[in-house]
Amino acid sequence: MAAPKNILFIMFDQLRWDYLSCYGHPSLQTPHLDRLASKGVRFNRCIIQSPLCGPSRMSTYTGRYVHSHGASWNNTPLKVGELTMGDHLRDLGMSCTLVGKTHMAADSEGMRRLGLEPDSVIGARVSECGFDVFERDDGMRPEGPDGLYDEGGALKYNEYLRDKGYESDNPWHDFANSARDDEGNVLSGWFLENSDKAANIREDDSETPYLTRRGIEFMEQADGPWCCHLSYIKPHWPYIVPEPYASMYGPEDFLPPVRTEAERETDHPVFRGFQQSVIGKAFSRDDVRDKVLGAYMGLIKQCDDQMGVLFDYLETSGRMADTMIVVTSDHGDFMGDHWMGEKTFFHDASVKVPLIVYDPAPEADATRGTVSDALVECLDFLPTFVEVAGGDADKLDHVLEGTSLLPLLRGGHPAEREQVICEYDYSSSPLAGKLDLDPKEARMMMVATKAWKMIHFESGHRPMLFDLVNDPDEVKDLGASADHAAVIDEMYARLDAWARRPAARTTITSEEIRKARTAGPGRTGVLIGIVEEDELPDALTAKYRGRKAPDMTT
């Protein structure tokens, strides 16, 4: 074992933290991820920065809050000037390559203004969130009356399927994400009534094994120190999975939904609006939830089996001895909890994600197989990777807003974060229209400690508050409780202090600022407040003494 030379950064999409056996799920056994946890550190309190794919990932890739990078919705471009994981790591001599999903949209207008051609090396990296692309697959090739959601979605995967004999103009949909009836009709995975059916595809050709093979193919040819972002599409919807996984789980394996009638009767317009959305109503139906949950658990089981394939490769190739492995998710899935579906609110079902980190360094031996209860955020990954690559994350504190996890991984005693922040801009959602909100009003922010979680609404609606100690399921909203006014004031003070951080100053380091204030006056001739020339050393005033000039007043 040695200090990590490489980084394998694995991200699943829409994977709940409590649907792995190492996090306590009683029926869904995930032995391969459990084995990784036994060799590393499992984090119990890892929080995303936004409950939506795009902004969550942009925070992870930039190490910055959504408030800072501005890409607050899916397909909202990341500003061309934002430094990303690839920028930071390449500066330190480590390549940074994508295999899978990013949900990143390029700032094409910014690139045009700066003259960056998309097919140039720099332009391609800016267009792909700083990654060099081995294969980008966002796993989305839906098509409606206005055309394709993503023109580039699943293109290579569709080519692969056609080469394997899956004849269709869109095999991603017709085979990988749909079932088939006895008459040969395609039963689309977009319709939740079909989620309990098996996808019409050989398991080895489905998306998760395909991306595993592509990740291994990258590592087989990779040279020098590398970071590989192996970003899986599943268990994100469409919720459908091939056999043998489609038949593995039934109602006896499902966790009961976390919800109360009191929640359903909430007087909070925003919370109620999400519950009453099409998605919320669908996942509040037990018949729908049962169909979807069987597929969801099957997709997760398939993901874990593929982790077995991947980890076996790392062992046999020797890469396990010099590669840090980080496994996480971009957000969770309500799956009917709190009368909601999808992920766009702030309960732990959505904002808390699994995080397992394996560090091969001998310094990490003391923490192997341990569990950390420290509050961490997904924007902590990039400072960690910077330090693994040999950099100093502290010198990037004017850009990176997270904290390196290496002290936690290697038995140190860092000052623990006291709070975590998550943001959601729902101004593009139908709910914002129903509530007649201006885009700047349709935003909400979560601030949480280990004891309390508060949700602030820019729309002027009252906050929501949860007592995480006495109500860990977050079913009792205390936001209207006069008895908790002091707690709400404290949480607002935390949120206000966070909002005042100097997030916009990214072009000069804190070290440069400290040097400037101690350099003293006059090195470049600017002398302010100096009364007599003898107050300063001769060297600082030499350019202003002993000079002659003619009289130009007459």
C-alpha positions as CSV (number, residue, x, y, z in Angstrom):
1,M,0.0,0.0,0.0
2,A,1.2,3.5,-0.7
3,A,0.0,7.1,-0.9
4,P,-2.7,7.3,-3.6
5,K,-1.4,8.0,-7.0
6,N,-4.8,8.0,-8.7
7,I,-8.4,8.8,-7.8
8,L,-11.5,6.8,-8.8
9,F,-14.4,9.1,-8.2
10,I,-17.6,7.0,-8.5
11,M,-21.0,8.8,-8.4
12,F,-24.4,7.1,-8.7
13,D,-27.4,9.1,-9.6
14,Q,-30.4,9.3,-7.3
15,L,-29.0,6.7,-4.8
16,R,-30.5,7.0,-1.3
17,W,-28.1,6.7,1.6
18,D,-30.3,4.1,3.5
19,Y,-30.6,1.7,0.6
20,L,-27.2,0.0,1.2
21,S,-26.7,-2.7,3.8
22,C,-23.7,-1.0,5.3
23,Y,-26.1,1.9,6.1
24,G,-28.6,-0.5,7.6
25,H,-31.0,-1.7,5.0
26,P,-32.4,-5.0,6.2
27,S,-33.2,-6.6,2.9
28,L,-31.0,-5.1,0.2
29,Q,-27.6,-6.6,0.6
30,T,-24.7,-4.7,-1.0
31,P,-21.6,-6.8,-0.1
32,H,-19.2,-5.1,-2.5
33,L,-19.8,-1.6,-1.2
34,D,-19.9,-3.0,2.3
35,R,-16.4,-4.5,1.6
36,L,-15.1,-1.1,0.5
37,A,-16.5,0.5,3.6
38,S,-14.7,-2.1,5.7
39,K,-11.4,-0.9,4.0
40,G,-12.1,2.8,4.3
41,V,-14.4,5.3,6.1
42,R,-18.1,5.5,5.8
43,F,-19.6,8.9,6.4
44,N,-23.0,9.2,8.1
45,R,-23.7,12.9,7.5
46,C,-22.7,13.8,3.9
47,I,-25.0,16.5,2.5
48,I,-25.4,17.6,-1.1
49,Q,-25.5,21.3,-2.1
50,S,-28.7,21.1,-4.2
51,P,-31.4,18.5,-4.5
52,L,-31.3,18.4,-8.3
53,C,-28.8,16.7,-10.6
54,G,-27.2,19.7,-12.4
55,P,-26.6,22.1,-9.6
56,S,-25.6,19.4,-7.2
57,R,-22.9,18.1,-9.6
58,M,-21.7,21.6,-10.5
59,S,-21.1,22.2,-6.8
60,T,-19.2,18.9,-6.6
61,Y,-17.1,19.7,-9.7
62,T,-16.3,23.3,-8.7
63,G,-16.0,22.9,-4.9
64,R,-18.4,25.8,-4.6
65,Y,-21.9,26.5,-3.4
66,V,-24.7,27.0,-5.9
67,H,-24.9,30.6,-4.8
68,S,-21.3,31.0,-6.0
69,H,-21.2,29.1,-9.3
70,G,-24.7,30.1,-10.4
71,A,-25.7,27.0,-12.4
72,S,-28.9,26.6,-10.3
73,W,-31.0,24.4,-12.6
74,N,-30.6,21.5,-14.9
75,N,-29.0,22.7,-18.2
76,T,-28.3,26.1,-16.8
77,P,-24.7,26.7,-18.2
78,L,-21.8,26.8,-15.8
79,K,-20.1,30.2,-16.3
80,V,-17.1,29.9,-18.6
81,G,-14.8,31.3,-15.9
82,E,-15.6,28.8,-13.2
83,L,-12.6,26.6,-12.3
84,T,-13.5,23.0,-12.1
85,M,-12.0,19.7,-10.9
86,G,-10.1,19.2,-14.1
87,D,-8.6,22.7,-14.0
88,H,-7.3,22.2,-10.4
89,L,-6.0,18.7,-10.9
90,R,-4.3,19.3,-14.2
91,D,-2.4,22.2,-12.7
92,L,-1.0,19.6,-10.3
93,G,0.0,17.1,-13.0
94,M,-3.0,14.8,-12.6
95,S,-5.3,14.1,-15.6
96,C,-9.0,14.3,-15.1
97,T,-11.3,12.1,-17.2
98,L,-15.0,11.5,-17.4
99,V,-16.7,8.2,-18.0
100,G,-20.5,8.7,-17.7
101,K,-22.8,11.5,-16.6
102,T,-22.2,15.1,-15.7
103,H,-25.5,16.9,-16.6
104,M,-23.3,19.9,-17.5
105,A,-24.4,22.5,-20.0
106,A,-21.7,24.6,-21.7
107,D,-21.7,28.4,-21.5
108,S,-21.8,28.7,-25.3
109,E,-22.5,32.4,-25.3
110,G,-19.5,33.0,-22.9
111,M,-17.3,30.8,-25.1
112,R,-18.4,32.8,-28.2
113,R,-17.6,36.1,-26.5
114,L,-14.1,34.9,-25.6
115,G,-13.4,33.2,-28.9
116,L,-13.2,29.7,-27.6
117,E,-13.9,27.1,-30.3
118,P,-15.8,24.1,-28.9
119,D,-13.5,21.7,-30.9
120,S,-10.3,23.2,-29.5
121,V,-8.6,21.5,-26.5
122,I,-9.5,24.4,-24.1
123,G,-12.9,24.8,-25.6
124,A,-13.7,21.1,-25.3
125,R,-12.7,21.1,-21.6
126,V,-14.7,24.2,-20.9
127,S,-17.7,22.6,-22.6
128,E,-17.4,19.5,-20.5
129,C,-16.9,20.9,-17.0
130,G,-13.1,20.7,-17.2
131,F,-13.1,16.9,-17.9
132,D,-11.3,15.2,-20.7
133,V,-14.1,12.9,-22.1
134,F,-13.5,9.2,-22.5
135,E,-17.2,8.7,-22.8
136,R,-20.0,11.1,-21.8
137,D,-23.3,9.4,-21.3
138,D,-26.0,11.3,-19.4
139,G,-28.3,8.4,-19.8
140,M,-31.1,10.4,-21.2
141,R,-32.5,10.0,-24.7
142,P,-36.2,10.7,-24.4
143,E,-38.1,12.2,-27.3
144,G,-41.3,14.3,-27.4
145,P,-43.2,16.5,-29.9
146,D,-40.5,19.1,-29.6
147,G,-37.7,16.6,-30.3
148,L,-35.0,15.0,-28.2
149,Y,-34.3,16.2,-24.6
150,D,-30.6,15.8,-25.3
151,E,-29.3,15.5,-28.9
152,G,-26.1,13.9,-27.6
153,G,-27.7,11.6,-25.1
154,A,-26.7,7.9,-25.1
155,L,-25.3,8.2,-28.6
156,K,-22.4,5.7,-28.1
157,Y,-24.5,3.5,-26.0
158,N,-27.2,3.3,-28.7
159,E,-24.5,2.5,-31.3
160,Y,-23.3,-0.3,-28.9
161,L,-26.8,-1.7,-28.7
162,R,-27.3,-1.7,-32.4
163,D,-24.1,-3.5,-32.9
164,K,-25.4,-6.1,-30.4
165,G,-28.6,-6.6,-32.5
166,Y,-31.0,-4.3,-30.8
167,E,-32.7,-2.8,-33.9
168,S,-34.4,0.5,-33.2
169,D,-34.1,4.2,-33.9
170,N,-33.7,4.5,-30.1
171,P,-32.6,1.2,-28.4
172,W,-31.9,3.2,-25.2
173,H,-35.7,3.5,-24.8
174,D,-37.1,0.5,-26.6
175,F,-34.8,-2.1,-24.9
176,A,-32.7,-0.7,-22.1
177,N,-35.5,1.3,-20.5
178,S,-38.7,-0.6,-21.6
179,A,-40.3,-4.0,-21.2
180,R,-42.1,-6.1,-23.9
181,D,-45.4,-7.8,-23.9
182,D,-46.2,-11.2,-25.5
183,E,-47.2,-9.5,-28.8
184,G,-43.9,-7.6,-29.0
185,N,-45.3,-4.3,-28.0
186,V,-42.8,-1.9,-26.2
187,L,-44.0,-1.1,-22.7
188,S,-42.2,2.1,-21.9
189,G,-40.3,2.5,-18.7
190,W,-41.5,6.1,-18.6
191,F,-44.9,4.8,-17.4
192,L,-44.6,3.8,-13.7
193,E,-47.2,1.0,-14.3
194,N,-44.5,-0.9,-16.1
195,S,-41.8,-0.5,-13.5
196,D,-42.5,-4.1,-12.1
197,K,-41.7,-5.6,-15.5
198,A,-38.3,-6.7,-16.7
199,A,-36.4,-4.5,-19.2
200,N,-36.2,-6.2,-22.6
201,I,-32.4,-6.4,-22.6
202,R,-29.7,-8.9,-21.7
203,E,-28.4,-7.9,-18.3
204,D,-24.8,-7.6,-19.5
205,D,-25.9,-5.1,-22.2
206,S,-27.8,-2.8,-19.8
207,E,-26.4,0.6,-18.8
208,T,-24.7,-0.2,-15.5
209,P,-22.5,-3.1,-16.8
210,Y,-21.8,-1.1,-19.9
211,L,-20.4,1.9,-18.0
212,T,-18.4,-0.4,-15.7
213,R,-16.6,-1.9,-18.8
214,R,-16.0,1.6,-20.2
215,G,-14.5,2.6,-16.9
216,I,-12.2,-0.4,-16.9
217,E,-11.2,0.3,-20.5
218,F,-10.2,3.8,-19.5
219,M,-8.1,2.6,-16.6
220,E,-6.4,-0.1,-18.7
221,Q,-5.0,2.5,-21.0
222,A,-4.5,5.4,-18.5
223,D,-1.0,6.8,-18.1
224,G,0.4,8.7,-15.2
225,P,-1.5,10.1,-12.2
226,W,-5.2,10.2,-13.1
227,C,-8.6,11.0,-11.7
228,C,-11.4,9.1,-13.3
229,H,-14.9,10.3,-12.7
230,L,-16.9,7.1,-13.3
231,S,-20.4,8.5,-13.1
232,Y,-23.3,6.0,-13.3
233,I,-26.7,6.8,-14.6
234,K,-28.7,4.4,-12.3
235,P,-30.7,4.0,-10.1
236,H,-32.1,7.2,-11.6
237,W,-35.4,6.8,-13.5
238,P,-36.7,5.4,-15.8
239,Y,-37.3,2.9,-13.0
240,I,-37.0,-0.5,-14.8
241,V,-34.3,-3.2,-14.6
242,P,-33.6,-6.4,-16.5
243,E,-33.7,-9.9,-15.0
244,P,-32.5,-11.3,-12.7
245,Y,-32.9,-8.1,-10.8
246,A,-36.5,-7.3,-11.8
247,S,-37.8,-10.2,-9.7
248,M,-35.5,-10.0,-6.7
249,Y,-37.5,-7.7,-4.4
250,G,-41.1,-7.5,-3.2
251,P,-43.2,-5.7,-0.6
252,E,-41.7,-7.8,2.2
253,D,-38.3,-6.2,1.4
254,F,-39.5,-2.6,1.3
255,L,-38.9,0.0,4.0
256,P,-42.3,1.6,5.0
257,P,-42.8,5.1,3.7
258,V,-41.8,7.8,6.2
259,R,-44.8,10.1,6.4
260,T,-47.7,11.2,8.6
261,E,-51.2,12.5,8.0
262,A,-50.2,15.7,9.8
263,E,-47.6,16.3,7.1
264,R,-50.3,15.8,4.4
265,E,-52.4,18.5,6.1
266,T,-49.5,21.0,6.2
267,D,-50.5,24.7,5.9
268,H,-47.2,25.5,4.2
269,P,-47.9,26.5,0.5
270,V,-44.5,25.4,-0.9
271,F,-44.3,22.1,0.9
272,R,-47.9,21.4,0.0
273,G,-47.3,22.3,-3.6
274,F,-44.6,19.7,-3.9
275,Q,-46.8,17.1,-2.3
276,Q,-49.6,17.9,-4.7
277,S,-47.5,17.8,-7.9
278,V,-48.0,15.0,-10.4
279,I,-44.9,13.3,-9.0
280,G,-45.9,13.7,-5.4
281,K,-49.4,12.3,-6.0
282,A,-48.0,9.3,-7.9
283,F,-45.5,8.3,-5.3
284,S,-48.1,8.8,-2.5
285,R,-50.0,5.8,-4.0
286,D,-48.9,2.5,-2.4
287,D,-49.6,0.5,-5.6
288,V,-47.3,2.8,-7.6
289,R,-44.6,3.0,-4.9
290,D,-44.5,-0.8,-4.6
291,K,-43.9,-1.2,-8.4
292,V,-41.2,1.4,-8.5
293,L,-39.5,0.3,-5.3
294,G,-38.9,-3.2,-6.6
295,A,-37.2,-1.8,-9.7
296,Y,-35.3,0.8,-7.7
297,M,-33.9,-1.9,-5.3
298,G,-33.0,-4.1,-8.3
299,L,-31.1,-1.3,-9.9
300,I,-29.1,-0.7,-6.7
301,K,-28.4,-4.4,-6.4
302,Q,-27.1,-4.4,-10.0
303,C,-24.9,-1.4,-9.2
304,D,-23.4,-3.2,-6.2
305,D,-22.7,-6.3,-8.3
306,Q,-20.9,-4.1,-10.8
307,M,-18.9,-2.7,-8.0
308,G,-17.7,-6.3,-7.4
309,V,-16.6,-6.5,-11.0
310,L,-14.8,-3.1,-10.7
311,F,-13.1,-3.8,-7.4
312,D,-11.9,-7.2,-8.6
313,Y,-10.3,-5.5,-11.6
314,L,-8.6,-3.0,-9.3
315,E,-7.3,-5.8,-7.1
316,T,-5.9,-7.9,-10.0
317,S,-4.4,-5.0,-11.8
318,G,-2.7,-3.7,-8.7
319,R,-4.6,-0.4,-8.8
320,M,-6.2,-0.9,-5.5
321,A,-2.9,-0.3,-3.8
322,D,-2.4,3.2,-5.2
323,T,-5.9,4.5,-6.0
324,M,-8.2,6.4,-3.7
325,I,-11.8,5.3,-4.3
326,V,-14.7,7.7,-3.4
327,V,-18.3,6.5,-3.8
328,T,-21.3,8.8,-3.4
329,S,-24.5,10.0,-5.1
330,D,-25.6,13.4,-6.4
331,H,-28.9,13.2,-4.3
332,G,-31.4,10.8,-3.0
333,D,-35.0,9.9,-3.9
334,F,-38.1,10.6,-1.8
335,M,-39.8,7.4,-3.0
336,G,-43.0,8.4,-1.3
337,D,-41.6,9.6,1.9
338,H,-43.3,12.8,3.2
339,W,-45.9,12.3,0.4
340,M,-43.3,13.2,-2.3
341,G,-41.4,11.7,-5.2
342,E,-38.2,12.7,-6.9
343,K,-35.8,14.7,-4.8
344,T,-36.5,18.4,-4.9
345,F,-36.9,19.2,-1.2
346,F,-34.7,19.2,1.9
347,H,-35.5,16.1,3.9
348,D,-32.7,13.6,4.4
349,A,-34.3,11.2,1.9
350,S,-33.0,13.6,-0.7
351,V,-30.2,15.7,0.7
352,K,-28.2,13.1,2.7
353,V,-26.2,10.8,0.5
354,P,-23.9,7.8,1.0
355,L,-20.2,8.5,1.1
356,I,-17.6,5.8,1.3
357,V,-13.9,6.7,0.9
358,Y,-11.1,4.2,0.6
359,D,-7.6,5.7,1.0
360,P,-4.7,3.3,0.4
361,A,-2.2,5.4,2.3
362,P,-0.6,3.8,5.4
363,E,-1.6,6.9,7.3
364,A,-5.2,5.8,6.8
365,D,-4.8,2.4,8.4
366,A,-6.1,3.6,11.8
367,T,-9.5,4.6,10.4
368,R,-10.2,1.5,8.2
369,G,-13.7,0.2,8.8
370,T,-14.7,3.2,10.9
371,V,-17.8,5.4,10.6
372,S,-17.6,9.2,10.8
373,D,-20.4,11.3,12.2
374,A,-18.7,14.5,11.1
375,L,-20.8,16.9,9.0
376,V,-19.4,16.9,5.5
377,E,-20.5,18.4,2.2
378,C,-20.0,17.2,-1.4
379,L,-17.9,20.3,-2.1
380,D,-15.3,18.8,0.3
381,F,-14.3,16.2,-2.4
382,L,-12.4,18.6,-4.6
383,P,-10.1,20.0,-1.8
384,T,-9.4,16.4,-0.8
385,F,-8.5,15.5,-4.4
386,V,-6.2,18.6,-4.6
387,E,-4.3,17.4,-1.6
388,V,-4.1,13.8,-3.0
389,A,-2.6,15.3,-6.2
390,G,0.1,17.1,-4.1
391,G,-1.5,20.5,-3.8
392,D,-2.4,22.7,-0.9
393,A,-6.2,23.2,-0.6
394,D,-5.7,26.0,2.0
395,K,-4.0,28.1,-0.7
396,L,-7.2,27.8,-2.8
397,D,-9.6,28.9,-0.1
398,H,-10.5,32.0,-2.2
399,V,-12.1,29.6,-4.7
400,L,-12.8,26.3,-3.0
401,E,-15.4,26.5,-0.3
402,G,-15.1,23.1,1.1
403,T,-12.6,21.4,3.4
404,S,-10.3,18.5,2.7
405,L,-11.4,15.1,4.2
406,L,-7.8,13.8,4.5
407,P,-7.5,14.6,8.2
408,L,-10.7,12.6,8.9
409,L,-9.4,9.8,6.7
410,R,-6.0,9.7,8.3
411,G,-6.9,10.0,12.0
412,G,-6.4,13.7,12.4
413,H,-8.5,16.0,14.5
414,P,-9.7,18.8,12.3
415,A,-12.1,21.5,13.5
416,E,-15.5,20.0,12.6
417,R,-17.9,21.9,10.4
418,E,-20.8,23.2,12.5
419,Q,-23.4,23.4,9.8
420,V,-24.2,22.3,6.2
421,I,-25.9,24.3,3.5
422,C,-28.2,23.2,0.6
423,E,-30.0,25.4,-1.9
424,Y,-32.7,24.9,-4.4
425,D,-33.9,27.3,-7.1
426,Y,-37.3,26.1,-8.3
427,S,-38.1,29.2,-10.4
428,S,-38.4,27.1,-13.6
429,S,-40.8,24.6,-12.0
430,P,-44.6,24.6,-12.5
431,L,-45.0,25.2,-8.8
432,A,-43.4,28.7,-9.0
433,G,-46.0,29.6,-11.6
434,K,-48.9,28.2,-9.5
435,L,-47.6,30.3,-6.6
436,D,-47.2,33.3,-8.9
437,L,-43.6,33.9,-7.8
438,D,-41.0,36.0,-9.5
439,P,-37.9,34.0,-10.4
440,K,-35.9,35.7,-7.6
441,E,-38.5,34.7,-5.1
442,A,-38.7,31.0,-6.0
443,R,-35.6,29.9,-4.1
444,M,-35.1,28.2,-0.8
445,M,-32.2,27.4,1.4
446,M,-31.5,24.8,4.0
447,V,-29.1,25.3,6.9
448,A,-28.6,22.3,9.3
449,T,-26.5,21.4,12.3
450,K,-26.5,18.0,13.9
451,A,-29.4,19.1,16.1
452,W,-31.6,21.3,13.9
453,K,-32.6,21.8,10.2
454,M,-34.2,25.0,9.0
455,I,-35.6,25.8,5.6
456,H,-35.8,29.4,4.5
457,F,-38.1,30.5,1.6
458,E,-37.2,33.7,-0.4
459,S,-40.9,33.9,-1.3
460,G,-41.6,35.2,2.2
461,H,-43.4,32.1,3.4
462,R,-42.6,31.1,7.0
463,P,-39.5,28.9,7.6
464,M,-39.8,25.2,8.3
465,L,-37.9,23.7,11.3
466,F,-37.1,20.1,12.3
467,D,-35.6,18.8,15.6
468,L,-33.2,16.2,14.3
469,V,-32.5,14.8,17.8
470,N,-36.1,14.1,18.8
471,D,-37.6,13.8,15.4
472,P,-35.0,12.2,13.2
473,D,-37.6,11.2,10.6
474,E,-38.4,14.9,10.1
475,V,-42.2,14.6,10.2
476,K,-43.0,17.4,12.6
477,D,-42.5,20.9,11.3
478,L,-41.8,23.4,14.1
479,G,-41.5,26.4,11.9
480,A,-44.7,28.0,13.2
481,S,-43.9,27.2,16.9
482,A,-43.5,30.2,19.1
483,D,-41.6,28.0,21.5
484,H,-38.9,27.6,18.9
485,A,-38.4,31.2,17.9
486,A,-35.0,31.4,19.5
487,V,-33.8,28.3,17.6
488,I,-35.1,29.9,14.3
489,D,-33.3,33.1,15.1
490,E,-30.1,31.1,15.7
491,M,-30.4,29.3,12.4
492,Y,-31.1,32.5,10.6
493,A,-27.9,34.0,12.1
494,R,-26.0,31.0,10.7
495,L,-27.6,31.4,7.3
496,D,-26.9,35.1,7.2
497,A,-23.2,34.6,8.2
498,W,-22.9,32.0,5.4
499,A,-24.5,34.4,2.9
500,R,-21.9,37.1,3.8
501,R,-18.9,35.0,2.8
502,P,-16.6,36.5,0.2
503,A,-17.5,33.9,-2.5
504,A,-17.1,36.2,-5.5
505,R,-13.3,37.0,-5.0
506,T,-11.7,34.2,-6.9
507,T,-8.9,35.9,-8.9
508,I,-6.5,36.7,-6.0
509,T,-5.5,34.4,-3.3
510,S,-5.8,35.1,0.5
511,E,-2.0,34.7,0.7
512,E,-1.5,37.4,-1.9
513,I,-3.8,39.7,0.1
514,R,-1.9,39.0,3.3
515,K,1.4,39.8,1.6
516,A,0.0,43.1,0.2
517,R,-1.0,44.4,3.6
518,T,2.4,43.7,5.2
519,A,4.5,44.9,2.3
520,G,4.7,48.5,3.6
521,P,4.3,51.7,1.5
522,G,6.2,52.9,-1.5
523,R,7.6,49.9,-3.3
524,T,5.9,51.1,-6.4
525,G,6.0,54.8,-5.6
526,V,2.6,55.3,-4.0
527,L,3.1,57.3,-0.8
528,I,-0.1,58.1,1.2
529,G,0.0,60.0,4.4
530,I,3.7,60.7,4.4
531,V,4.5,64.2,5.7
532,E,8.3,64.4,5.4
533,E,10.6,62.5,3.1
534,D,12.8,61.5,6.0
535,E,10.0,59.3,7.4
536,L,10.9,56.6,4.9
537,P,14.1,54.8,4.0
538,D,16.0,56.6,1.1
539,A,15.4,53.7,-1.2
540,L,11.6,54.2,-1.1
541,T,11.8,57.9,-2.0
542,A,14.8,58.0,-4.3
543,K,12.7,58.6,-7.4
544,Y,11.3,61.7,-5.8
545,R,14.4,63.4,-4.4
546,G,17.2,65.4,-6.0
547,R,15.2,66.1,-9.2
548,K,15.3,69.3,-11.3
549,A,12.6,70.8,-13.4
550,P,12.3,74.1,-15.4
551,D,9.8,76.8,-14.5
552,M,6.8,76.3,-16.7
553,T,4.4,78.8,-15.1
554,T,5.5,81.8,-17.3
